[in-house]
Amino acid sequence: MWITNRKSQQKGDRTMAAITYSRQGDYLLPNLTIPEGEEVHLGKYAYLRKQYLMKNRYGMYLNLLTAGTLNQHLLQTEEEAQMRMETLILQMAEKEGVTEELKARDQMEWIGRMNNIRRRAKEIVRNEILEN
């Protein structure tokens, strides 16, 4: 059984569509669908953001999902995180003297220091961007 809410509301230039309901036992539940969108492949940071939203900010996750803007949000987060990682790594390496000269002179030292810098940059990106 389908029941339609006949009232359409207008806000500014937008008209909100009528909501349809279906009867489930004694309850009327709205018929909600997720807008169709193109399939996107998520990177590491987009996937981590999605997991964070699902576990810790479920209301925001549902709002983005039902509005059809979740993928756009995740792709934007991925780009932001990648750019921030690159910037942090360059700044930290310069500040700590991790240069190509060090790489040529002592490769293992350079690798160890760069790995340390990457780990710290990942932690900063996770705190600043992914969990915000």
ABEGO torsion letter per residue (X at the ends): XBBBBABBBBBEABBBBBBBBBBBEABBBBBBBBBBBBBBBBBAAAAAAAAAAAAABAAAAAAAAAAGAAAAAAAAAAAAAAAAAAAAAAAAAAAAGBBAAAAAABAAAAAAAAAAAAAAAAAAAAAAAAAX
